[in-house]
Amino acid sequence: MPQPTPVLAPSGGYPVGTYPTAGTWGYPVSPAAPATSGRLTPTVASISPTGKAINTGVFDLVVKGTNFTAESVVTVATVAQPTDLIDDRTIVAHLTSQGATAGGKAVTVATGTLIASPGATFTYT
């Protein structure tokens, strides 16, 4: 038995509200969940250490706050850093002071498009 020809949308695409699956028509389209669906905005409560001398090597920056996930990333002066999640309240960034410039650098945590604000300030001396 021949299949009915679907009515195409004005754009010449799939029928409005449907998409083909495995050669069949008529499955409803569900809007994709936003990238931030189910996530909470991370917060930064404190950092440790709060500063480091320039050109003294690698170190770990411990960030305490809330709503951290495995997708959370620490940024220092808007540069994403290698990050390890300890738990939903502790995240560790692995930094180097080699070649850093003196002064305060904003520290934030981002989970997708959700960014902790305000963050904290880390100071290179």
Rosetta silent file (secondary structure, phi, psi, omega in degrees, C-alpha in Angstrom):
SEQUENCE: MPQPTPVLAPSGGYPVGTYPTAGTWGYPVSPAAPATSGRLTPTVASISPTGKAINTGVFDLVVKGTNFTAESVVTVATVAQPTDLIDDRTIVAHLTSQGATAGGKAVTVATGTLIASPGATFTYT
SCORE:     score description
SCORE:     0.000 S_00000001
   1 L     0.000  129.122 -178.455    0.000    0.000    0.000 S_00000001
   2 L   -69.393  145.702  177.900    1.524    3.373   -0.960 S_00000001
   3 L   -81.336  144.670  176.753    2.361    5.854    1.802 S_00000001
   4 L   -66.250  146.296  177.359    0.643    9.256    1.744 S_00000001
   5 L   -79.371  124.750 -179.760    2.823   12.111    0.565 S_00000001
   6 L   -70.088  151.683  175.718    3.530   14.454    3.466 S_00000001
   7 L   -83.832  122.069 -176.903    2.713   18.119    3.147 S_00000001
   8 L   -86.443  150.353  176.134    5.994   19.994    3.181 S_00000001
   9 L   -65.558  159.467 -179.194    6.631   23.238    4.984 S_00000001
  10 L   -53.972  -26.832 -178.922    6.990   26.350    2.793 S_00000001
  11 L   -74.655   -7.614 -176.764   10.784   26.049    3.068 S_00000001
  12 L    84.269    9.293 -179.290   10.602   22.732    1.241 S_00000001
  13 L   -88.499 -153.453  179.978   11.819   20.950    4.388 S_00000001
  14 L   -70.364  160.665  176.719   10.112   18.353    6.529 S_00000001
  15 L   -56.761  144.524 -178.667    6.448   18.666    7.428 S_00000001
  16 L   -56.223  126.562  176.669    5.876   21.239   10.135 S_00000001
  17 L    82.103    5.385  179.486    6.312   19.617   13.548 S_00000001
  18 E  -135.129  165.579  173.147    7.677   16.296   12.251 S_00000001
  19 E  -147.537  153.961 -179.726   10.910   14.696   11.141 S_00000001
  20 E   -79.103  142.961  175.128   11.694   11.424    9.393 S_00000001
  21 E  -136.557  123.427  178.417   12.992    8.503   11.416 S_00000001
  22 L    50.252   40.166  176.039   14.166    5.254    9.828 S_00000001
  23 L    80.079    8.318  178.422   12.308    6.111    6.643 S_00000001
  24 E  -114.717  163.351 -179.243    8.976    6.879    8.323 S_00000001
  25 E  -118.397  162.727  169.652    7.130   10.150    8.853 S_00000001
  26 E   100.900    6.613  176.425    5.017   11.611   11.572 S_00000001
  27 E   -80.326  132.664 -178.681    7.180   11.553   14.680 S_00000001
  28 E   -67.276  146.755  177.612    6.643   14.693   16.743 S_00000001
  29 L   -89.251  127.831  174.370    9.562   17.092   17.115 S_00000001
  30 L  -104.482  132.429  178.356   10.572   17.789   20.681 S_00000001
  31 L   -61.748  141.883  177.928   12.542   20.959   21.284 S_00000001
  32 L   -67.232  143.455  176.957   16.106   20.254   22.371 S_00000001
  33 L   -68.538  139.525  177.680   16.813   20.938   26.019 S_00000001
  34 L   -59.618  154.415 -177.913   18.903   24.069   26.500 S_00000001
  35 L   -59.359  -24.784 -177.785   22.594   23.465   27.196 S_00000001
  36 L   -96.037    5.573 -177.017   22.113   24.720   30.750 S_00000001
  37 L   -56.112  127.324  177.046   19.110   22.497   31.470 S_00000001
  38 L    80.311   -1.968  179.769   19.307   21.048   34.974 S_00000001
  39 L   -98.161  152.530  173.991   22.442   22.984   35.883 S_00000001
  40 L  -112.448  146.860  179.891   22.817   25.569   38.587 S_00000001
  41 L   -64.495  127.696  177.896   25.075   28.599   38.276 S_00000001
  42 L   -69.167  154.394  174.921   28.345   27.942   40.114 S_00000001
  43 E  -125.945  150.320  176.000   29.440   30.297   42.874 S_00000001
  44 E  -112.598  119.179  179.349   32.938   31.079   44.140 S_00000001
  45 E   -97.476  -38.349 -178.905   33.223   31.539   47.904 S_00000001
  46 E  -161.238  161.610  175.055   37.020   31.427   48.326 S_00000001
  47 E  -131.469  153.757  177.881   40.329   30.512   46.705 S_00000001
  48 E  -150.021  126.143   -2.601   43.549   29.174   48.159 S_00000001
  49 L   -73.228  171.003  178.704   46.220   30.371   47.819 S_00000001
  50 L   -95.903   -5.694  179.002   45.196   33.940   47.070 S_00000001
  51 E  -163.850  167.127 -178.145   48.536   34.817   45.495 S_00000001
  52 E  -157.900  145.723  175.499   51.838   33.487   44.199 S_00000001
  53 L   -74.564  143.433  178.806   55.223   34.912   43.253 S_00000001
  54 L   -65.150  145.606  175.621   55.955   35.008   39.518 S_00000001
  55 L    60.336   35.976  177.371   58.268   32.323   38.077 S_00000001
  56 L  -111.282   12.045  172.814   58.101   30.025   41.113 S_00000001
  57 L   103.766 -165.608 -177.017   56.671   27.003   39.294 S_00000001
  58 E   -88.304  154.712  179.330   53.445   25.040   39.137 S_00000001
  59 E  -160.640  164.493  176.647   50.811   24.987   41.865 S_00000001
  60 E  -103.082  133.725  175.182   47.209   24.054   42.541 S_00000001
  61 E  -104.341  113.527 -179.169   44.555   26.708   43.029 S_00000001
  62 E   -91.223  124.011 -179.968   41.765   25.340   45.226 S_00000001
  63 E  -112.019  125.835  176.570   38.405   26.986   44.594 S_00000001
  64 E  -106.962  141.992  179.633   35.588   26.568   47.128 S_00000001
  65 E   178.092 -143.386 -179.670   31.998   27.370   46.258 S_00000001
  66 E  -141.156  161.546  172.793   28.814   25.627   45.144 S_00000001
  67 L    65.119   31.487  176.060   27.241   23.889   42.153 S_00000001
  68 L   -81.655  143.247  176.527   30.465   22.537   40.630 S_00000001
  69 L  -131.046  176.775  177.549   30.151   19.617   38.197 S_00000001
  70 L   -63.513  -18.750  178.944   32.521   17.518   36.106 S_00000001
  71 L   -89.229   -6.143 -177.539   31.883   20.042   33.311 S_00000001
  72 E   -72.524  143.023 -179.179   32.984   23.017   35.426 S_00000001
  73 E  -133.391  134.510  175.717   36.165   24.837   34.421 S_00000001
  74 E   -85.154  134.917  173.118   38.200   27.383   36.378 S_00000001
  75 E  -118.165  139.993  175.505   39.286   30.469   34.455 S_00000001
  76 E  -123.606  120.360 -176.377   42.016   32.852   35.576 S_00000001
  77 L    54.032   44.399  177.867   42.092   36.177   33.749 S_00000001
  78 L    66.336   10.434  178.121   39.568   34.686   31.249 S_00000001
  79 E  -104.729  121.122  178.759   41.923   31.779   30.387 S_00000001
  80 E   -64.591  137.662 -177.574   40.512   28.289   31.014 S_00000001
  81 L  -113.867  153.157  172.412   42.803   26.190   33.200 S_00000001
  82 L   -58.514  130.265 -169.346   43.188   22.401   33.516 S_00000001
  83 E  -133.538  139.891  173.337   40.651   21.577   36.213 S_00000001
  84 E  -121.633  132.325  176.563   39.800   18.625   38.471 S_00000001
  85 E   -84.815  127.786  174.127   36.508   18.310   40.315 S_00000001
  86 E   -92.384  -52.720  173.550   36.857   17.173   43.924 S_00000001
  87 E  -159.101 -175.125 -174.739   33.157   17.474   44.800 S_00000001
  88 L   -68.635   -3.439  179.516   30.262   19.852   44.128 S_00000001
  89 L  -121.412   -1.365 -178.039   31.857   22.419   46.481 S_00000001
  90 E  -140.845  130.227  178.025   35.569   22.054   45.637 S_00000001
  91 E  -137.290  144.941 -176.118   37.395   22.321   42.337 S_00000001
  92 E  -122.156  128.660  175.378   41.150   22.476   41.719 S_00000001
  93 E  -105.617  140.941 -179.631   42.896   24.318   38.871 S_00000001
  94 E  -102.474  113.449 -173.372   46.467   23.449   37.927 S_00000001
  95 E  -119.141  166.399  169.501   48.424   26.646   37.233 S_00000001
  96 E  -130.580  144.485  177.367   51.946   27.804   36.587 S_00000001
  97 L   -93.517   -1.752 -179.934   53.464   31.084   37.648 S_00000001
  98 L   -64.364  125.181  176.559   56.039   30.901   34.849 S_00000001
  99 L    74.818    5.185  178.944   55.710   33.945   32.609 S_00000001
 100 L   -69.620  156.500  175.500   52.775   35.397   34.552 S_00000001
 101 L  -102.912  145.734 -177.557   52.420   39.153   34.805 S_00000001
 102 L   -64.267  148.220  175.488   52.134   40.876   38.171 S_00000001
 103 E   125.252  176.501 -179.120   48.748   41.980   39.404 S_00000001
 104 E   -81.341  137.770  178.726   45.283   40.757   40.248 S_00000001
 105 E  -123.676  130.299  179.082   43.604   38.186   38.004 S_00000001
 106 E   -68.847  134.784  176.757   39.882   37.433   38.114 S_00000001
 107 E  -114.284  124.109  176.646   39.059   33.822   39.015 S_00000001
 108 E  -133.700  168.539  173.829   35.715   32.415   37.923 S_00000001
 109 E  -126.407  131.246  179.289   34.153   28.998   37.411 S_00000001
 110 E  -118.272  136.586  171.359   32.063   28.235   34.342 S_00000001
 111 E  -121.822  100.962 -171.964   29.722   25.306   33.820 S_00000001
 112 L    63.523 -126.204  179.300   28.730   25.522   30.174 S_00000001
 113 L   -92.146   -0.687  178.785   27.410   29.035   29.691 S_00000001
 114 E   -87.768  123.727 -175.017   26.738   29.523   33.410 S_00000001
 115 E  -123.822  133.029  176.539   29.521   31.577   34.990 S_00000001
 116 L   -62.828  131.401  179.048   30.133   32.325   38.668 S_00000001
 117 L  -151.185  131.268   -6.708   29.845   36.012   39.303 S_00000001
 118 L   -76.595  157.084  177.574   31.402   37.681   41.093 S_00000001
 119 L   -91.800 -143.937  178.492   34.434   35.420   41.306 S_00000001
 120 E  -127.139  174.608  178.973   37.585   35.992   43.335 S_00000001
 121 E  -120.280  128.843  175.788   40.912   37.696   42.630 S_00000001
 122 E  -107.334  136.609 -175.072   44.246   35.885   42.520 S_00000001
 123 E  -117.373  124.830  170.875   47.371   38.066   42.690 S_00000001
 124 E   -91.844  135.094  179.518   50.746   37.382   41.099 S_00000001
 125 L  -121.304    0.000    0.000   53.608   39.279   42.752 S_00000001
